[in-house]
Amino acid sequence: MSPPTLSTTSPSDIHQTCTTHSLTTEEFGALQSLVNAAKSAAYCPYSNFRVGCVLLTSSGKYISGANVENASYPVTTCAERVAFGKAITEGHRGFKAVAVATDITPPASPCGMCRQCIREFCELSVPIIMFDGEGGFAVMKLEELLPLSFGPEALGVPSQTKAA
């Protein structure tokens, strides 16, 4: 089931999203602005499908990433995995929100591999905010995007979702 597409120009849509997911309107605005900037850094000469991702950490930091394609297609790295790779190697743990932006409408959700990557480091309740190329957005919790998920705790590894 697809979530409804909301509007970035609707104060009501933004307010409801922020209230539901414990974000401030400033955080939402920063996520929207930064994820579009991240998208512009995408290296995608083969697909021309730009994707940006921004993570909001529990401590209020924003970490960005963009997709990086490769002539050997399986080597391509999605924006979400670039952002999480940066965040984790910089010592960040605990994430409050994940934002993803593409140029298509309706908003695109993270691929299956990225959903699993997000699952490794985020609580199931983390909001995934998906922005399209025309001012629309949709929001789903990770547990809605990846039901019956498999995470570190299934292998006896402590959760990596808490801030360090």
C-alpha positions as a Markdown table, in Angstrom:
| # | Residue | x | y | z |
|---|---|---|---|---|
| 1 | Met | 0.0 | 0.0 | 0.0 |
| 2 | Ser | 1.4 | 3.4 | -1.0 |
| 3 | Pro | 1.3 | 6.2 | 1.5 |
| 4 | Pro | -0.5 | 9.4 | 0.4 |
| 5 | Thr | 1.6 | 12.0 | -1.3 |
| 6 | Leu | 1.7 | 15.2 | 0.8 |
| 7 | Ser | 2.8 | 18.7 | -0.2 |
| 8 | Thr | 5.9 | 20.5 | 0.9 |
| 9 | Thr | 3.9 | 23.7 | 0.4 |
| 10 | Ser | 1.2 | 22.7 | 2.8 |
| 11 | Pro | 1.8 | 23.9 | 6.3 |
| 12 | Ser | -0.8 | 21.4 | 7.5 |
| 13 | Asp | 0.9 | 18.4 | 5.9 |
| 14 | Ile | 4.3 | 19.5 | 7.3 |
| 15 | His | 2.8 | 20.2 | 10.8 |
| 16 | Gln | 1.1 | 16.8 | 10.9 |
| 17 | Thr | 4.2 | 15.0 | 9.7 |
| 18 | Cys | 6.4 | 16.7 | 12.3 |
| 19 | Thr | 3.9 | 16.1 | 15.1 |
| 20 | Thr | 3.5 | 12.4 | 14.2 |
| 21 | His | 7.2 | 11.8 | 13.9 |
| 22 | Ser | 8.6 | 14.1 | 16.7 |
| 23 | Leu | 10.4 | 16.4 | 14.3 |
| 24 | Thr | 10.4 | 20.2 | 14.4 |
| 25 | Thr | 9.4 | 22.2 | 11.3 |
| 26 | Glu | 13.0 | 23.4 | 11.2 |
| 27 | Glu | 14.3 | 19.8 | 11.1 |
| 28 | Phe | 11.8 | 19.0 | 8.4 |
| 29 | Gly | 12.9 | 22.1 | 6.4 |
| 30 | Ala | 16.6 | 21.3 | 6.8 |
| 31 | Leu | 16.0 | 17.7 | 5.7 |
| 32 | Gln | 14.1 | 18.8 | 2.6 |
| 33 | Ser | 16.8 | 21.4 | 1.6 |
| 34 | Leu | 19.8 | 19.2 | 2.4 |
| 35 | Val | 18.4 | 16.1 | 0.7 |
| 36 | Asn | 17.8 | 18.1 | -2.5 |
| 37 | Ala | 21.4 | 19.4 | -2.3 |
| 38 | Ala | 22.6 | 15.9 | -1.8 |
| 39 | Lys | 20.7 | 14.7 | -4.8 |
| 40 | Ser | 22.5 | 17.2 | -7.0 |
| 41 | Ala | 25.8 | 15.6 | -6.1 |
| 42 | Ala | 24.8 | 12.2 | -7.5 |
| 43 | Tyr | 27.1 | 10.5 | -9.9 |
| 44 | Cys | 24.7 | 8.7 | -12.3 |
| 45 | Pro | 25.9 | 8.9 | -15.9 |
| 46 | Tyr | 24.3 | 5.5 | -16.8 |
| 47 | Ser | 20.8 | 5.7 | -15.4 |
| 48 | Asn | 20.5 | 9.5 | -14.9 |
| 49 | Phe | 18.5 | 8.6 | -11.8 |
| 50 | Arg | 19.6 | 11.0 | -9.1 |
| 51 | Val | 19.1 | 10.1 | -5.5 |
| 52 | Gly | 20.0 | 12.0 | -2.4 |
| 53 | Cys | 19.8 | 10.9 | 1.2 |
| 54 | Val | 20.1 | 12.8 | 4.5 |
| 55 | Leu | 20.2 | 11.3 | 7.9 |
| 56 | Leu | 19.2 | 13.3 | 11.0 |
| 57 | Thr | 21.1 | 11.9 | 14.0 |
| 58 | Ser | 19.7 | 11.9 | 17.5 |
| 59 | Ser | 22.3 | 14.6 | 18.4 |
| 60 | Gly | 21.0 | 16.9 | 15.6 |
| 61 | Lys | 23.7 | 16.4 | 13.0 |
| 62 | Tyr | 22.8 | 16.0 | 9.3 |
| 63 | Ile | 24.8 | 13.4 | 7.2 |
| 64 | Ser | 24.3 | 13.4 | 3.5 |
| 65 | Gly | 24.9 | 10.9 | 0.7 |
| 66 | Ala | 24.2 | 10.5 | -3.0 |
| 67 | Asn | 24.1 | 7.5 | -5.3 |
| 68 | Val | 27.4 | 6.7 | -7.0 |
| 69 | Glu | 27.1 | 4.6 | -10.1 |
| 70 | Asn | 29.8 | 2.4 | -11.8 |
| 71 | Ala | 30.2 | 1.0 | -15.3 |
| 72 | Ser | 30.1 | -2.4 | -13.5 |
| 73 | Tyr | 26.5 | -1.9 | -12.4 |
| 74 | Pro | 26.6 | -4.2 | -9.3 |
| 75 | Val | 29.4 | -1.9 | -7.9 |
| 76 | Thr | 26.9 | 1.0 | -7.8 |
| 77 | Thr | 26.2 | 2.3 | -4.3 |
| 78 | Cys | 22.8 | 3.8 | -3.4 |
| 79 | Ala | 22.6 | 7.2 | -1.6 |
| 80 | Glu | 21.2 | 5.7 | 1.6 |
| 81 | Arg | 24.2 | 3.3 | 1.9 |
| 82 | Val | 26.6 | 6.2 | 1.2 |
| 83 | Ala | 25.0 | 8.3 | 3.9 |
| 84 | Phe | 25.0 | 5.5 | 6.5 |
| 85 | Gly | 28.6 | 4.5 | 5.6 |
| 86 | Lys | 29.7 | 8.1 | 6.2 |
| 87 | Ala | 27.7 | 8.4 | 9.4 |
| 88 | Ile | 28.9 | 5.1 | 10.9 |
| 89 | Thr | 32.6 | 5.7 | 10.1 |
| 90 | Glu | 32.3 | 9.1 | 11.6 |
| 91 | Gly | 31.1 | 7.6 | 14.8 |
| 92 | His | 27.4 | 8.5 | 14.6 |
| 93 | Arg | 24.8 | 6.2 | 16.2 |
| 94 | Gly | 21.2 | 6.9 | 16.8 |
| 95 | Phe | 19.1 | 8.3 | 14.0 |
| 96 | Lys | 15.9 | 10.4 | 14.3 |
| 97 | Ala | 14.9 | 10.5 | 10.6 |
| 98 | Val | 16.0 | 9.4 | 7.1 |
| 99 | Ala | 15.2 | 11.6 | 4.1 |
| 100 | Val | 15.4 | 10.4 | 0.5 |
| 101 | Ala | 14.9 | 12.5 | -2.7 |
| 102 | Thr | 14.5 | 11.7 | -6.4 |
| 103 | Asp | 13.4 | 13.5 | -9.4 |
| 104 | Ile | 10.4 | 11.3 | -10.1 |
| 105 | Thr | 6.7 | 11.4 | -9.0 |
| 106 | Pro | 5.3 | 9.9 | -6.9 |
| 107 | Pro | 8.1 | 9.8 | -4.3 |
| 108 | Ala | 10.4 | 6.7 | -4.5 |
| 109 | Ser | 11.1 | 4.5 | -1.5 |
| 110 | Pro | 14.5 | 3.0 | -0.7 |
| 111 | Cys | 15.4 | -0.2 | -2.4 |
| 112 | Gly | 15.3 | -3.5 | -0.5 |
| 113 | Met | 19.1 | -3.5 | 0.1 |
| 114 | Cys | 18.9 | 0.0 | 1.5 |
| 115 | Arg | 15.9 | -0.9 | 3.7 |
| 116 | Gln | 18.0 | -3.6 | 5.2 |
| 117 | Cys | 20.9 | -1.2 | 5.7 |
| 118 | Ile | 18.6 | 1.3 | 7.4 |
| 119 | Arg | 17.3 | -1.6 | 9.6 |
| 120 | Glu | 20.9 | -2.3 | 10.9 |
| 121 | Phe | 21.2 | 1.2 | 12.4 |
| 122 | Cys | 17.7 | 2.6 | 13.0 |
| 123 | Glu | 14.8 | 1.8 | 15.3 |
| 124 | Leu | 11.8 | 0.3 | 13.4 |
| 125 | Ser | 9.8 | 3.5 | 14.2 |
| 126 | Val | 12.2 | 5.8 | 12.4 |
| 127 | Pro | 10.4 | 7.9 | 9.7 |
| 128 | Ile | 11.6 | 7.6 | 6.1 |
| 129 | Ile | 10.6 | 10.8 | 4.4 |
| 130 | Met | 10.6 | 10.4 | 0.6 |
| 131 | Phe | 10.6 | 13.6 | -1.5 |
| 132 | Asp | 9.7 | 13.6 | -5.2 |
| 133 | Gly | 10.8 | 16.1 | -7.9 |
| 134 | Glu | 7.6 | 18.2 | -7.8 |
| 135 | Gly | 7.2 | 19.3 | -4.2 |
| 136 | Gly | 5.5 | 16.2 | -2.9 |
| 137 | Phe | 6.6 | 13.9 | -0.1 |
| 138 | Ala | 5.5 | 10.7 | 1.6 |
| 139 | Val | 6.4 | 9.3 | 4.9 |
| 140 | Met | 6.5 | 5.7 | 6.2 |
| 141 | Lys | 8.1 | 4.2 | 9.3 |
| 142 | Leu | 10.8 | 1.7 | 8.6 |
| 143 | Glu | 8.7 | -1.1 | 10.1 |
| 144 | Glu | 6.1 | -0.4 | 7.3 |
| 145 | Leu | 8.7 | -0.5 | 4.6 |
| 146 | Leu | 10.4 | -3.6 | 5.9 |
| 147 | Pro | 7.8 | -5.7 | 7.8 |
| 148 | Leu | 9.0 | -8.9 | 9.6 |
| 149 | Ser | 12.5 | -7.6 | 9.4 |
| 150 | Phe | 15.7 | -9.3 | 10.3 |
| 151 | Gly | 18.2 | -7.4 | 12.4 |
| 152 | Pro | 21.4 | -7.7 | 14.4 |
| 153 | Glu | 19.5 | -8.9 | 17.5 |
| 154 | Ala | 18.5 | -12.0 | 15.5 |
| 155 | Leu | 22.2 | -13.0 | 15.5 |
| 156 | Gly | 22.8 | -12.1 | 19.1 |
| 157 | Val | 24.5 | -8.8 | 18.4 |
| 158 | Pro | 23.5 | -5.8 | 20.5 |
| 159 | Ser | 21.4 | -3.2 | 18.7 |
| 160 | Gln | 23.3 | -0.5 | 16.9 |
| 161 | Thr | 20.4 | 1.9 | 17.0 |
| 162 | Lys | 21.3 | 3.9 | 20.1 |
| 163 | Ala | 23.5 | 7.0 | 20.1 |
| 164 | Ala | 27.1 | 6.3 | 21.0 |
